[in-house]
Amino acid sequence: MQLETPYYLIDKARLLRNMEKIAHVRERSGAKALLALKCFATWSVFDFMHEYMDGTTSSSLNEVRLGHERFGKETHAYSVAYADYEIDEVVGHADKIIFNSISQLERFADKASGIVRGLRLNPQVSSSSFDLADPARPFSRLGEWDVAKVEKAMDRISGFMIHNNCENGDFGLFDRLLGEIEERFGALLSRADWVSLGGGIHFTGENYPLDAFCDRLKGFSDKYDVQVYLEPGEASITRSTTLETTVLDTLYNGKHLAIVDSSIEAHMLDLLIYRENAKMFANAGPHRYMVCGKSCLAGDIFGEFDFERELKVGDRISFQDAAGYTMVKKNWFNGVKMPAIAIKELDGSIRTVREFTYADYEQSLS
Ligand SMILES: *Cc1c(COP(=O)(O)O)cnc(C)c1O
């Protein structure tokens, strides 16, 4: 029986391709890889990812708890700012805590003295061209950059986290940015035991020069005598998941329109925020449609795509790359039916791991 749409479909065979590349990088470079939960937190596949990765990193109490309870292994805690009421619980779930600022470190250093402590550095250069997602943007609150100030805090920390790549598939650019980090922070790095280079490096993408990447990481690790960490979010799950939808109506208003039983605002919000179109394969043929969501937002549009045949009510449309920053951002806008979550096993069988009901919608508010 075919599953009722809408649903997210995580394909383990496709996920495995990323996992195998991550395992190769760990093996060859000596770096450890932590899943960034803010990108992907669908814990039903954590048991599968577990053997290929070293643990998780987080950006809140909820995430660090999920990482600890559902993934296990190494659990890094980071947050832009911790509140007094949550710090004890955060420390209880983590084996390493990375403070965003020296003032947060000073405030909570004692409470976190039982686990490894670190600080986020901001190198003031990044690969991001989108202001909204640029950690090195002017006046950024993300990390410390003043070496003299950081030096004074060295007695309370043993390592650093630097996250300044963003969807960076260009190894040359990664290499140059890391070089700038070394120039700026080399003296600090030599005094550290570990350095996390954050996420945003698209090393699981096709044609990425994986071995050059590994050698660069290994060289960095040897030079400063540090354990290197990577925090892949998108790179861990890229191209593993689709959003499966069904056409509910077709119209012609100067363009051919097709309305599906989903919503980009509710179910693929990140695309709307960054003004990108959804991805659809094969996207070839003589029939062009603007595929729209069923919320009442005028701009609830997945994109314009080319189809082999005319679309009819009941046709299925599958959007690619529906894992990263997608399932974690789904919401109940318009009360649109929440996509179920299904997993395609390596043997091809599909099982539904979560369905959402009216009760979930009702309980999301009060
Ligand atoms: C967002 C983020 C990540 C993951 O980034 P991806 O682009 O999904 O790989 C890792 N570390 C930190 C500190 C982040 O803010």
Ligand as a Chemical Component Dictionary entry (heavy atoms), coordinates in Angstrom:
data_LIG
# 
_chem_comp.id                   LIG 
_chem_comp.type                 NON-POLYMER 
_chem_comp.pdbx_formal_charge   0 
_chem_comp.three_letter_code    LIG 
# 
loop_
_chem_comp_atom.comp_id 
_chem_comp_atom.atom_id 
_chem_comp_atom.alt_atom_id 
_chem_comp_atom.type_symbol 
_chem_comp_atom.charge 
_chem_comp_atom.model_Cartn_x 
_chem_comp_atom.model_Cartn_y 
_chem_comp_atom.model_Cartn_z 
_chem_comp_atom.pdbx_ordinal 
LIG C1 C1 C 0 25.158 25.569 11.872 1  
LIG C2 C2 C 0 26.342 25.068 12.542 2  
LIG C3 C3 C 0 26.905 23.832 12.163 3  
LIG C4 C4 C 0 26.372 22.998 11.023 4  
LIG O1 O1 O 0 26.465 23.678 9.818  5  
LIG P1 P1 P 0 26.179 22.952 8.429  6  
LIG O2 O2 O 0 26.253 24.069 7.431  7  
LIG O3 O3 O 0 24.809 22.374 8.495  8  
LIG O4 O4 O 0 27.223 21.925 8.236  9  
LIG C5 C5 C 0 28.020 23.403 12.862 10 
LIG N1 N1 N 0 28.550 24.124 13.875 11 
LIG C6 C6 C 0 28.024 25.309 14.254 12 
LIG C7 C7 C 0 28.634 26.051 15.371 13 
LIG C8 C8 C 0 26.906 25.826 13.607 14 
LIG O5 O5 O 0 26.402 27.006 13.976 15 
# 
loop_
_chem_comp_bond.comp_id 
_chem_comp_bond.atom_id_1 
_chem_comp_bond.atom_id_2 
_chem_comp_bond.value_order 
_chem_comp_bond.pdbx_ordinal 
LIG C1 C2 SING 1  
LIG C2 C3 SING 2  
LIG C2 C8 DOUB 3  
LIG C3 C4 SING 4  
LIG C3 C5 DOUB 5  
LIG C4 O1 SING 6  
LIG O1 P1 SING 7  
LIG P1 O2 DOUB 8  
LIG P1 O3 SING 9  
LIG P1 O4 SING 10 
LIG C5 N1 SING 11 
LIG N1 C6 DOUB 12 
LIG C6 C7 SING 13 
LIG C6 C8 SING 14 
LIG C8 O5 SING 15 
# 
